Amino acid sequence: CRLNSADVTLPLIVRTRRIGDKMRVKGLDGSKKIKDIFIDKKIGLEKRDSWPIVVDSKGKIVWIPGIKKSIYDKKKIDSYDIVLKYN
């Protein structure tokens, strides 16, 4: 995930999901519930509560590692100064 620090509020925080979490998904107009993203990707209930979610300090979800990128993700040709990796 490539981010521009001008688009997010640092520091970035890794947390687990919260009830009502929504994310502005890359390539989709509007937002989508995190619950629905997990269901669409067939992530089991036992894994959902421990799956990492990256948010900025204002609470905007910027990335769900291994699952979805937000509208804040940049292409390689765009300007970015933060790179997040997940193995």
C-alpha positions in Angstrom: 0.0 0.0 0.0 1.5 3.3 -1.1 0.3 6.5 0.7 1.0 10.2 0.5 1.3 11.8 3.9 -0.6 14.8 2.6 -3.8 12.6 2.2 -3.7 11.0 5.7 -3.1 12.2 9.2 -0.1 10.7 10.9 0.6 8.7 12.9 -0.9 5.5 11.3 -2.4 3.1 13.7 -2.9 -0.7 13.4 -6.0 -1.9 15.2 -8.8 -4.5 14.8 -12.3 -3.9 13.5 -14.9 -2.0 15.3 -18.7 -2.1 15.0 -19.8 0.2 12.2 -16.4 0.6 10.6 -16.6 1.8 7.0 -14.0 2.3 4.3 -13.8 4.2 1.1 -12.7 1.4 -1.2 -10.4 2.1 -4.2 -12.4 1.8 -7.4 -15.8 2.2 -5.7 -17.9 5.2 -5.3 -18.8 5.8 -1.7 -17.9 3.6 1.2 -18.4 -0.1 2.2 -18.8 -1.7 5.6 -15.8 -3.6 6.9 -18.2 -6.4 7.8 -19.3 -6.7 4.2 -15.7 -6.7 2.9 -14.9 -9.6 5.2 -18.0 -11.5 4.1 -17.2 -10.9 0.4 -13.7 -12.2 0.8 -14.9 -15.2 2.8 -12.9 -14.4 6.0 -14.2 -16.6 8.8 -15.8 -15.1 11.9 -12.9 -16.3 14.1 -10.4 -14.3 12.0 -12.3 -11.1 11.6 -11.8 -9.9 15.2 -8.0 -10.2 15.0 -7.4 -9.1 11.4 -5.3 -5.9 11.3 -6.8 -2.7 10.0 -4.6 0.4 9.3 -6.2 3.8 10.2 -4.8 7.3 10.3 -5.0 9.3 13.5 -8.4 10.7 12.6 -9.8 7.1 12.2 -10.0 6.9 8.4 -9.4 3.3 7.3 -6.6 3.4 4.8 -5.9 -0.3 4.3 -7.0 -3.8 5.3 -3.8 -5.8 4.7 -4.2 -8.7 2.3 -7.8 -7.8 1.5 -8.6 -4.2 0.4 -6.9 -0.9 -0.4 -8.7 2.5 0.2 -9.0 5.4 -2.1 -5.8 6.8 -0.5 -3.6 4.1 -2.1 -1.4 5.5 -4.8 -0.1 4.0 -8.1 3.6 3.6 -8.6 3.7 6.6 -10.9 1.9 8.8 -8.4 3.6 10.8 -5.7 3.8 8.9 -2.3 6.1 8.9 0.7 4.8 6.0 2.8 5.0 2.3 1.8 3.2 -0.3 3.9 3.9 -4.1 3.3 2.1 -7.1 4.7 3.4 -10.7 4.5 
